Amino acid sequence: MQDILDDIDRWRDEGERVALVRVVAVEGSGPAGPGAAMAVSEHGEVSGSLTGGCVEGAVVAAALEVLASGLPRLCTFGYSDEDAFAVGLTCGGVISVFVEPVG
């Protein structure tokens, strides 16, 4: 977590906007538990990991959308969702993440 905070501070010192993403719920089998976190800069740089890669691309896209709108958002990825297989969440569970701008 300290690495994420250091990156957030660095990006903000450079004048970049940053989104913080946190796992808030996992149902069934999931790659990360509640509390796992990552940060995304407005230029798409990533610090931390939520899933070891299986939904990171979709999470980064959601973070960039949150930065563009300024509005926080709850995102859910699950095996039964059509998009889940496309983004790689094949572990059979459902993961919910909260994405918010740091400010």
Rosetta constraint file for C-alpha pairs under 8 A:
AtomPair CA 1 CA 5 HARMONIC 6.39 0.50
AtomPair CA 1 CA 37 HARMONIC 7.51 0.50
AtomPair CA 1 CA 48 HARMONIC 7.65 0.50
AtomPair CA 2 CA 6 HARMONIC 6.10 0.50
AtomPair CA 3 CA 7 HARMONIC 6.20 0.50
AtomPair CA 3 CA 47 HARMONIC 7.42 0.50
AtomPair CA 3 CA 48 HARMONIC 7.62 0.50
AtomPair CA 4 CA 8 HARMONIC 6.15 0.50
AtomPair CA 4 CA 38 HARMONIC 6.67 0.50
AtomPair CA 4 CA 39 HARMONIC 6.45 0.50
AtomPair CA 4 CA 47 HARMONIC 5.46 0.50
AtomPair CA 4 CA 48 HARMONIC 6.04 0.50
AtomPair CA 5 CA 9 HARMONIC 6.16 0.50
AtomPair CA 6 CA 10 HARMONIC 6.16 0.50
AtomPair CA 7 CA 11 HARMONIC 6.02 0.50
AtomPair CA 7 CA 47 HARMONIC 6.73 0.50
AtomPair CA 8 CA 12 HARMONIC 6.07 0.50
AtomPair CA 8 CA 18 HARMONIC 6.77 0.50
AtomPair CA 8 CA 39 HARMONIC 7.00 0.50
AtomPair CA 8 CA 41 HARMONIC 7.88 0.50
AtomPair CA 9 CA 13 HARMONIC 6.00 0.50
AtomPair CA 10 CA 14 HARMONIC 6.28 0.50
AtomPair CA 11 CA 15 HARMONIC 6.48 0.50
AtomPair CA 11 CA 16 HARMONIC 5.30 0.50
AtomPair CA 11 CA 17 HARMONIC 7.31 0.50
AtomPair CA 11 CA 18 HARMONIC 7.26 0.50
AtomPair CA 11 CA 41 HARMONIC 6.82 0.50
AtomPair CA 12 CA 16 HARMONIC 5.05 0.50
AtomPair CA 12 CA 17 HARMONIC 6.32 0.50
AtomPair CA 12 CA 18 HARMONIC 7.16 0.50
AtomPair CA 16 CA 41 HARMONIC 6.56 0.50
AtomPair CA 16 CA 42 HARMONIC 6.19 0.50
AtomPair CA 16 CA 43 HARMONIC 7.95 0.50
AtomPair CA 17 CA 41 HARMONIC 6.04 0.50
AtomPair CA 17 CA 42 HARMONIC 5.40 0.50
AtomPair CA 17 CA 67 HARMONIC 7.05 0.50
AtomPair CA 17 CA 101 HARMONIC 7.50 0.50
AtomPair CA 17 CA 102 HARMONIC 7.31 0.50
AtomPair CA 18 CA 39 HARMONIC 6.80 0.50
AtomPair CA 18 CA 40 HARMONIC 5.68 0.50
AtomPair CA 18 CA 41 HARMONIC 4.49 0.50
AtomPair CA 18 CA 42 HARMONIC 5.89 0.50
AtomPair CA 18 CA 67 HARMONIC 7.10 0.50
AtomPair CA 18 CA 101 HARMONIC 5.88 0.50
AtomPair CA 18 CA 102 HARMONIC 5.54 0.50
AtomPair CA 19 CA 39 HARMONIC 5.64 0.50
AtomPair CA 19 CA 40 HARMONIC 5.26 0.50
AtomPair CA 19 CA 41 HARMONIC 6.46 0.50
AtomPair CA 19 CA 42 HARMONIC 7.76 0.50
AtomPair CA 19 CA 63 HARMONIC 5.78 0.50
AtomPair CA 19 CA 64 HARMONIC 7.59 0.50
AtomPair CA 19 CA 66 HARMONIC 7.29 0.50
AtomPair CA 19 CA 67 HARMONIC 6.45 0.50
AtomPair CA 19 CA 99 HARMONIC 6.58 0.50
AtomPair CA 19 CA 100 HARMONIC 5.40 0.50
AtomPair CA 19 CA 101 HARMONIC 4.23 0.50
AtomPair CA 19 CA 102 HARMONIC 5.46 0.50
AtomPair CA 20 CA 37 HARMONIC 7.26 0.50
AtomPair CA 20 CA 38 HARMONIC 6.10 0.50
AtomPair CA 20 CA 39 HARMONIC 4.56 0.50
AtomPair CA 20 CA 40 HARMONIC 6.58 0.50
AtomPair CA 20 CA 63 HARMONIC 7.64 0.50
AtomPair CA 20 CA 99 HARMONIC 5.77 0.50
AtomPair CA 20 CA 100 HARMONIC 5.46 0.50
AtomPair CA 20 CA 101 HARMONIC 6.19 0.50
AtomPair CA 20 CA 102 HARMONIC 6.28 0.50
AtomPair CA 21 CA 37 HARMONIC 5.55 0.50
AtomPair CA 21 CA 38 HARMONIC 5.27 0.50
AtomPair CA 21 CA 39 HARMONIC 5.95 0.50
AtomPair CA 21 CA 40 HARMONIC 7.88 0.50
AtomPair CA 21 CA 59 HARMONIC 7.91 0.50
AtomPair CA 21 CA 63 HARMONIC 7.32 0.50
AtomPair CA 21 CA 97 HARMONIC 6.41 0.50
AtomPair CA 21 CA 98 HARMONIC 5.62 0.50
AtomPair CA 21 CA 99 HARMONIC 4.47 0.50
AtomPair CA 21 CA 100 HARMONIC 6.60 0.50
AtomPair CA 22 CA 34 HARMONIC 7.42 0.50
AtomPair CA 22 CA 35 HARMONIC 5.91 0.50
AtomPair CA 22 CA 36 HARMONIC 5.69 0.50
AtomPair CA 22 CA 37 HARMONIC 4.41 0.50
AtomPair CA 22 CA 38 HARMONIC 6.63 0.50
AtomPair CA 22 CA 50 HARMONIC 7.77 0.50
AtomPair CA 22 CA 97 HARMONIC 5.33 0.50
AtomPair CA 22 CA 98 HARMONIC 5.36 0.50
AtomPair CA 22 CA 99 HARMONIC 6.68 0.50
AtomPair CA 23 CA 32 HARMONIC 7.49 0.50
AtomPair CA 23 CA 33 HARMONIC 6.66 0.50
AtomPair CA 23 CA 34 HARMONIC 4.74 0.50
AtomPair CA 23 CA 35 HARMONIC 5.37 0.50
AtomPair CA 23 CA 36 HARMONIC 5.37 0.50
AtomPair CA 23 CA 37 HARMONIC 6.44 0.50
AtomPair CA 23 CA 50 HARMONIC 7.16 0.50
AtomPair CA 23 CA 95 HARMONIC 7.10 0.50
AtomPair CA 23 CA 96 HARMONIC 5.89 0.50
AtomPair CA 23 CA 97 HARMONIC 4.33 0.50
AtomPair CA 23 CA 98 HARMONIC 6.48 0.50
AtomPair CA 24 CA 33 HARMONIC 7.99 0.50
AtomPair CA 24 CA 34 HARMONIC 4.87 0.50
AtomPair CA 24 CA 35 HARMONIC 6.39 0.50
AtomPair CA 24 CA 95 HARMONIC 7.88 0.50
AtomPair CA 24 CA 96 HARMONIC 5.71 0.50
AtomPair CA 24 CA 97 HARMONIC 5.40 0.50
AtomPair CA 24 CA 98 HARMONIC 6.47 0.50
AtomPair CA 25 CA 33 HARMONIC 7.26 0.50
AtomPair CA 25 CA 34 HARMONIC 5.46 0.50
AtomPair CA 25 CA 95 HARMONIC 5.90 0.50
AtomPair CA 25 CA 96 HARMONIC 5.12 0.50
AtomPair CA 25 CA 97 HARMONIC 7.11 0.50
AtomPair CA 26 CA 30 HARMONIC 6.10 0.50
AtomPair CA 26 CA 32 HARMONIC 7.78 0.50
AtomPair CA 26 CA 33 HARMONIC 6.40 0.50
AtomPair CA 26 CA 34 HARMONIC 6.76 0.50
AtomPair CA 26 CA 93 HARMONIC 7.06 0.50
AtomPair CA 26 CA 94 HARMONIC 5.63 0.50
AtomPair CA 26 CA 95 HARMONIC 4.59 0.50
AtomPair CA 26 CA 96 HARMONIC 6.37 0.50
AtomPair CA 27 CA 93 HARMONIC 5.51 0.50
AtomPair CA 27 CA 94 HARMONIC 5.02 0.50
AtomPair CA 27 CA 95 HARMONIC 6.55 0.50
AtomPair CA 28 CA 92 HARMONIC 6.85 0.50
AtomPair CA 28 CA 93 HARMONIC 4.44 0.50
AtomPair CA 28 CA 94 HARMONIC 6.54 0.50
AtomPair CA 29 CA 91 HARMONIC 6.02 0.50
AtomPair CA 29 CA 92 HARMONIC 5.84 0.50
AtomPair CA 29 CA 93 HARMONIC 4.44 0.50
AtomPair CA 29 CA 94 HARMONIC 7.43 0.50
AtomPair CA 30 CA 91 HARMONIC 6.29 0.50
AtomPair CA 30 CA 92 HARMONIC 7.38 0.50
AtomPair CA 30 CA 93 HARMONIC 5.22 0.50
AtomPair CA 30 CA 94 HARMONIC 6.66 0.50
AtomPair CA 30 CA 95 HARMONIC 6.55 0.50
AtomPair CA 31 CA 50 HARMONIC 7.48 0.50
AtomPair CA 31 CA 51 HARMONIC 4.98 0.50
AtomPair CA 31 CA 52 HARMONIC 7.24 0.50
AtomPair CA 31 CA 91 HARMONIC 7.44 0.50
AtomPair CA 32 CA 36 HARMONIC 6.35 0.50
AtomPair CA 32 CA 50 HARMONIC 5.91 0.50
AtomPair CA 32 CA 51 HARMONIC 5.61 0.50
AtomPair CA 36 CA 49 HARMONIC 7.45 0.50
AtomPair CA 36 CA 50 HARMONIC 5.68 0.50
AtomPair CA 37 CA 48 HARMONIC 6.39 0.50
AtomPair CA 37 CA 49 HARMONIC 6.47 0.50
AtomPair CA 37 CA 50 HARMONIC 5.96 0.50
AtomPair CA 38 CA 46 HARMONIC 7.02 0.50
AtomPair CA 38 CA 47 HARMONIC 5.50 0.50
AtomPair CA 38 CA 48 HARMONIC 4.36 0.50
AtomPair CA 38 CA 49 HARMONIC 5.36 0.50
AtomPair CA 38 CA 50 HARMONIC 6.46 0.50
AtomPair CA 39 CA 46 HARMONIC 5.76 0.50
AtomPair CA 39 CA 47 HARMONIC 5.16 0.50
AtomPair CA 39 CA 48 HARMONIC 6.57 0.50
AtomPair CA 40 CA 44 HARMONIC 5.86 0.50
AtomPair CA 40 CA 45 HARMONIC 5.55 0.50
AtomPair CA 40 CA 46 HARMONIC 4.66 0.50
AtomPair CA 40 CA 47 HARMONIC 6.51 0.50
AtomPair CA 40 CA 60 HARMONIC 6.59 0.50
AtomPair CA 40 CA 63 HARMONIC 6.54 0.50
AtomPair CA 40 CA 64 HARMONIC 7.61 0.50
AtomPair CA 41 CA 45 HARMONIC 5.15 0.50
AtomPair CA 41 CA 46 HARMONIC 6.64 0.50
AtomPair CA 41 CA 64 HARMONIC 7.98 0.50
AtomPair CA 42 CA 64 HARMONIC 6.33 0.50
AtomPair CA 42 CA 67 HARMONIC 6.78 0.50
AtomPair CA 44 CA 60 HARMONIC 6.96 0.50
AtomPair CA 44 CA 64 HARMONIC 7.25 0.50
AtomPair CA 46 CA 60 HARMONIC 7.77 0.50
AtomPair CA 49 CA 53 HARMONIC 7.50 0.50
AtomPair CA 49 CA 56 HARMONIC 7.41 0.50
AtomPair CA 50 CA 56 HARMONIC 7.05 0.50
AtomPair CA 51 CA 55 HARMONIC 6.42 0.50
AtomPair CA 51 CA 56 HARMONIC 6.74 0.50
AtomPair CA 52 CA 56 HARMONIC 7.55 0.50
AtomPair CA 53 CA 57 HARMONIC 7.60 0.50
AtomPair CA 54 CA 87 HARMONIC 6.47 0.50
AtomPair CA 54 CA 88 HARMONIC 4.73 0.50
AtomPair CA 54 CA 89 HARMONIC 5.46 0.50
AtomPair CA 55 CA 59 HARMONIC 6.19 0.50
AtomPair CA 55 CA 77 HARMONIC 7.97 0.50
AtomPair CA 55 CA 84 HARMONIC 7.99 0.50
AtomPair CA 55 CA 87 HARMONIC 5.37 0.50
AtomPair CA 55 CA 88 HARMONIC 5.97 0.50
AtomPair CA 55 CA 89 HARMONIC 6.20 0.50
AtomPair CA 56 CA 60 HARMONIC 6.09 0.50
AtomPair CA 57 CA 61 HARMONIC 6.31 0.50
AtomPair CA 57 CA 87 HARMONIC 7.22 0.50
AtomPair CA 58 CA 62 HARMONIC 6.23 0.50
AtomPair CA 58 CA 87 HARMONIC 6.43 0.50
AtomPair CA 59 CA 63 HARMONIC 6.12 0.50
AtomPair CA 60 CA 64 HARMONIC 6.21 0.50
AtomPair CA 61 CA 65 HARMONIC 6.30 0.50
AtomPair CA 62 CA 66 HARMONIC 6.23 0.50
AtomPair CA 62 CA 75 HARMONIC 7.86 0.50
AtomPair CA 62 CA 99 HARMONIC 7.47 0.50
AtomPair CA 63 CA 67 HARMONIC 6.24 0.50
AtomPair CA 63 CA 99 HARMONIC 6.11 0.50
AtomPair CA 63 CA 100 HARMONIC 7.50 0.50
AtomPair CA 64 CA 68 HARMONIC 6.19 0.50
AtomPair CA 65 CA 69 HARMONIC 6.19 0.50
AtomPair CA 66 CA 70 HARMONIC 5.42 0.50
AtomPair CA 66 CA 71 HARMONIC 5.54 0.50
AtomPair CA 66 CA 72 HARMONIC 5.96 0.50
AtomPair CA 66 CA 73 HARMONIC 6.94 0.50
AtomPair CA 66 CA 99 HARMONIC 7.01 0.50
AtomPair CA 66 CA 100 HARMONIC 6.60 0.50
AtomPair CA 66 CA 101 HARMONIC 6.69 0.50
AtomPair CA 67 CA 71 HARMONIC 7.45 0.50
AtomPair CA 67 CA 100 HARMONIC 7.91 0.50
AtomPair CA 67 CA 101 HARMONIC 6.02 0.50
AtomPair CA 70 CA 100 HARMONIC 7.95 0.50
AtomPair CA 70 CA 101 HARMONIC 6.43 0.50
AtomPair CA 71 CA 100 HARMONIC 6.95 0.50
AtomPair CA 71 CA 101 HARMONIC 7.36 0.50
AtomPair CA 72 CA 98 HARMONIC 7.36 0.50
AtomPair CA 72 CA 99 HARMONIC 5.56 0.50
AtomPair CA 72 CA 100 HARMONIC 4.30 0.50
AtomPair CA 72 CA 101 HARMONIC 6.60 0.50
AtomPair CA 73 CA 98 HARMONIC 5.91 0.50
AtomPair CA 73 CA 99 HARMONIC 5.28 0.50
AtomPair CA 73 CA 100 HARMONIC 6.56 0.50
AtomPair CA 74 CA 96 HARMONIC 6.89 0.50
AtomPair CA 74 CA 97 HARMONIC 5.79 0.50
AtomPair CA 74 CA 98 HARMONIC 4.54 0.50
AtomPair CA 74 CA 99 HARMONIC 6.25 0.50
AtomPair CA 75 CA 96 HARMONIC 5.60 0.50
AtomPair CA 75 CA 97 HARMONIC 5.31 0.50
AtomPair CA 75 CA 98 HARMONIC 6.38 0.50
AtomPair CA 75 CA 99 HARMONIC 7.59 0.50
AtomPair CA 76 CA 94 HARMONIC 6.94 0.50
AtomPair CA 76 CA 95 HARMONIC 5.68 0.50
AtomPair CA 76 CA 96 HARMONIC 4.23 0.50
AtomPair CA 76 CA 97 HARMONIC 6.36 0.50
AtomPair CA 77 CA 81 HARMONIC 6.79 0.50
AtomPair CA 77 CA 83 HARMONIC 7.53 0.50
AtomPair CA 77 CA 84 HARMONIC 5.51 0.50
AtomPair CA 77 CA 89 HARMONIC 7.22 0.50
AtomPair CA 77 CA 94 HARMONIC 5.60 0.50
AtomPair CA 77 CA 95 HARMONIC 5.33 0.50
AtomPair CA 77 CA 96 HARMONIC 6.37 0.50
AtomPair CA 78 CA 84 HARMONIC 5.37 0.50
AtomPair CA 78 CA 89 HARMONIC 6.65 0.50
AtomPair CA 78 CA 92 HARMONIC 7.17 0.50
AtomPair CA 78 CA 93 HARMONIC 5.76 0.50
AtomPair CA 78 CA 94 HARMONIC 3.94 0.50
AtomPair CA 78 CA 95 HARMONIC 6.22 0.50
AtomPair CA 79 CA 84 HARMONIC 5.47 0.50
AtomPair CA 79 CA 85 HARMONIC 6.47 0.50
AtomPair CA 79 CA 89 HARMONIC 6.20 0.50
AtomPair CA 79 CA 90 HARMONIC 5.96 0.50
AtomPair CA 79 CA 91 HARMONIC 7.20 0.50
AtomPair CA 79 CA 92 HARMONIC 5.09 0.50
AtomPair CA 79 CA 93 HARMONIC 5.92 0.50
AtomPair CA 79 CA 94 HARMONIC 6.43 0.50
AtomPair CA 80 CA 84 HARMONIC 7.08 0.50
AtomPair CA 81 CA 85 HARMONIC 7.41 0.50
AtomPair CA 82 CA 86 HARMONIC 7.17 0.50
AtomPair CA 83 CA 87 HARMONIC 6.22 0.50
AtomPair CA 84 CA 88 HARMONIC 6.07 0.50
AtomPair CA 84 CA 89 HARMONIC 5.19 0.50
AtomPair CA 84 CA 90 HARMONIC 7.28 0.50
AtomPair CA 85 CA 89 HARMONIC 5.54 0.50
AtomPair CA 85 CA 90 HARMONIC 5.97 0.50
AtomPair CA 89 CA 93 HARMONIC 7.82 0.50
